[in-house]
Amino acid sequence: MLTLGRNRVRTAALGLLAAVLVAGAAVTTPAAAEPAAAPAKAAPAKQGPISVAYVEVNSNSMLNVGKYKLANGGGNVFDIAVIFAANINYDTTKKSAYLYFNENVKRVLDNAQTQIRPLQAKGIKVVLSVLGNHEGAGFANFPSKEAASAFAKQLSDTVRDYGLDGIDFDDEYAEYGRNGTGQPNASSFVHLVTALRANMPDKIVSLYNIGPSASRLSYGGVDVSSKFNYAWNPWYGTWQVPGIALPKSGLSPAAVDIGATSSGTAADLARRTVRENYGVYLTYNLDGANRQSYVSGFTKELYGSTAVYTP
């Protein structure tokens, strides 16, 4: 029987404040920040959907994403690696949202040369997920266009400063209304996504299709659906087409928790992804164990090849 659930280890209570990028505050480039590396060598071509791997960096290394190749052709199994997760926090004094990194996310970013660049050098994109943090601030309750744009700048500055490839929105655990914050409104997420896309027109913007933001994509004649590159199903072990107007090439109806979804279900979801011509296959919780057998189960369906694991 399939279980609907996230089973994620959350970032909310971990670490110290690692990025004080409050709207209106002076922003300085972190000491360890670096520009993006030179363009990566093209990865060996593969045919089929792109594969996405979320990594819980509180307990696992981003480098695990680069340890899997296809036996036939040598292409990367995973095309996008997602750092899970930074947070949107709330400053009760300034009454504004700010971007927060716990100590583990900060460690990855500050050590981009060894934690991010090796993946990019293999042709793997590295994206930062941003998640609510039980403080009332969320993507759906910015009180004004200016407030949403200020947070969008914090996001795009982070992408620039650390040489990342984009931002992933995950609207969970905001606890809207806490600390005197507002409830979700119709304009907030539209303003946020519009500003972010304007700031970084060539980067990835993806949507974990859950929460109030996911149902508030249109306001004032502006629909931001087309401003996303990708959207994916948030329920692991299931098939659910995200309700967003993107082409099939940008959607992942399949969602797999590598630590919990059965290998048979993972293979079935991969087979259906190909059969129904969807362009993305989402996985979560890639850890440091050798998952070659499990990964091969879905790569055979997606790409016609087993996977090779290199420690």
N, C-alpha and C positions, 0 to 999 in steps of 0.2 A: 504494500500500500504506500502511496506517495504521501509524504508529509509536507504541508505548506509551512515554510518557515525559513528564517535567515540563518540561525545558528552562528551568528557572528560574535567574536570577542570585540567589544566596543572600545573605542578610544576615549570615551568621555572622561574617565576619572584618572587617566594616566598622565604622568609627566608634569613638567612645569611649563609656564607660559613661554613659548619659544618664538612667537612672532607677534609683536605688538604693532599691527598695521592698522590701527584704528583710523577710521575716516577722519580726515582733517589733521591727523598727527604727521609729524615729519617722518618720511620713509627713507631709510638708508639701505643701500645694497648690503646684504649680509657679507661678513668677511669671507665666508667660504663660497659665496656665489661665484659662478663662472658662466661665461657665455656658452652657447651651445657648441658642441664639438663640430669639427669639420664634417661635411655630409658623409654618412655611412656608406660603405660599399654595399651595393645592391645584394640583398639576400637571394639565394637560389630561388628561382620561380617555383611556385606551386599553384595548382589549380584547385579552386574550391573556396568555401567561406573563410573569412578571417576568424581567428580564434583569439579570445580575450582571457587574460588571467588576472584576477584580483589577488593581491598578496597582503595578508595581515602582517604588517611590518612590526607590530608589537612582539611577534614571536617568530617571524620568518624573514629570510633574506630575499630581496628583489632579484638577486642573481639566479635564483632557482628557475626563473622564467626562461633564461637563456640556456638551460641544460638539456633541452629537448629538441631534437632534430628529427626530420623524417628520414627513414631508412632509404627510401627511394628519392634521390635527388638532393638530399641534405638541406632542404628548406627548414626554416624555423617552424616548430609546431605553433608557437604563440606569436601573434603579430602585435598585440597591444598588451602592455603590462600596466596594471593600475595600482598605484600606491594607496593602500587603505589604512588610515584616512586622516586627512586634516579636518578641522572643524570650523563651523561658523559659531562664534561665541558672542556674548553681549556685555558691553561695558555699561554698568548701571549708572556710573557717574556721567559719562558723556552721552549716554543713551544712544549708542550706536553699535552696530555689528562690526566685528573684526575677525580676521583670519588667524586661527590658532593652530600651532603644531605641538603635539605632545613630544616627549623626548625621543621617542622612536622614529616618528616621522621626521623630526628635525635632524636626527642622526643620518637618515638616508639623504636628505637634501644637502646637508652640510658636507657630506662625503659623496657628492654627485660624481666625482671623478672615478670612484671605485664602485659605486652602487648603481649609477644610472648610465654613465657613458659606455660601459661595456655592453649593455643591452642595445643602446642606440647604434653602437658600432656594428652590431649584428643585423641591424635593420629593424629592430623592435622599437615601437613607439612607447614612450613612458608618460603616463597621464596621472594626474593627482586627483583623487576622489575627495570631495568635501561633503561633510556630514553634519547634521545637527548635534548639539551637545547639551541638551536639557536646560538651556538657559533662556529660552524664549525667542532667540533669534533664529530666523530661518529664511529661506529664499523667497517665501511667499508673503512675508509681512513687512517689507520695507515700506515706510510711510510715504516716501516720495521718490520721484525719478532720480533726484540728486543723490539720495541715500543709496539707492540701488546701483547707480553709476559709480559711487565711491567704492562700494564693495567689489564691483566688477574690476575696478582698477587694481585693487589689492590682489585679485586673482591673476590678472594678466601680468602684473609686475612680478609675481611669484614665478609664473611660467617663464618670463624673460630672464629673471635673475638666476634661476637654477637650470636653465636650458631644457625645460620640459616640453612635451609635445601637446599638452592640452589639459583640460579640466573636465571632471566627471561630477555631475550633480546627483546627490543622494539625499532626498528630502525626508529624512527620518529623525526622530528623537529631538526635534526642535522644542517640543512642549510649548507651542504657541500660546501666548498670553502670560507666561511666567515672567516675573520681574517687571510687570507692568507693560509688557510688549503687546502689540496688536495681534488680532486674529488674521488668518490669511485673507488677502484681498485680491482683487482681479488684476491689478496692474503690476504688482511687484515683480513677479518672475519674468514677465514680458520685458519690463524695463531692464532687468538684470541681464537677461540673455542677449537682448539687443545691444546693450553697452559692451558686454564681453566680446561678442562677435565683431563689433566694430573695432575693439582694441586688438584683437588677434584674428584677423580674417583668414589666416592660413593654418591655424591650429585646430586640434580636435576639441569639439564640445560634445559631450555625450550625456545621456539621461538614463539614470537608473529609474525605471518607470514606476515610481511609487510616491505617495504623499500628496499633499495639497498642490504642490507646484506642478505635478504631472497632469493635473486636470485644469490648469490655468495657463494655457499656452496662447490665448488670444485676448487682446484688449484694444479698444479704440481703433479697430480696423487693422491692427497689426497681429499677425499670426507668426509666432517664432518657430514653428515646427521645422521649417526648412533651414533654420540656422543651426540645427543639430546635425552632426555627422552620423551619430548612432543613438539608438535607444534599445534597451534590453529588458527582458522579463525579470522581475525581482524574486520570483518564487522558485527556489531550487528543487530540481527533480520533476518539474512540470513543463508543459508546453502552453504558452500564452503569448499571443501576438500583441506587442505594445500598441496602445491606442494613440498613435501619433502618425501624422501624415508624412511619412518618409517612404522612399522606395524600399522594396524588399532587401536590396543590397545593404541597407543601413540598419536592419532590424534583426534582433535575436529573440525569437520566441522560445528557444531552448535555454535553460539555465541549469547548471550542474554544480553541485558542491562536491569537490573531489574527495573530501573527507567523509561524506555522508550519502550522496546519491549512489545507488548501486551501479556497478559497471554495466549491467544489462540495460538499465534505464538510460545511462549516458550514451551508450551505443545506439539505442533506439531513437533518442532525441537527435543525435547526429545524422542518422539515416533520414529522419523526417526533414531535417534542415535542408539536406541536399535534394530530397525528393520534391519539396515544395519551393525550392529556389530562393531560400533566404540566405543573406550574405554574411551573417555573423553567428558565432557559436560562443556562448558565455560560460566561463568556468570561474569558480570562486575557491579560495583557500588552498592554493598551491603551496605546499610546504617543502621541507628539505628532504623528505623521504624519497626513495626511488619509486616513482609512480609509473614506471615504464609500461607495465602490463595494463594498468588502468587507462593511461593516456592512449596507448595503442588501440584500445577498444574503440575509442571514438575517432582516432585519426584514420583508421582503416575505412570508416564510413565517410569521413569528410574528404579524405585525400587519396584513398586507395593505397595507403602505406602504413606500416607499423612505425612506432616511434623509437628512437635511440636515445638513451639517457647517458649523459657524460657528467660525472661528479665534478 
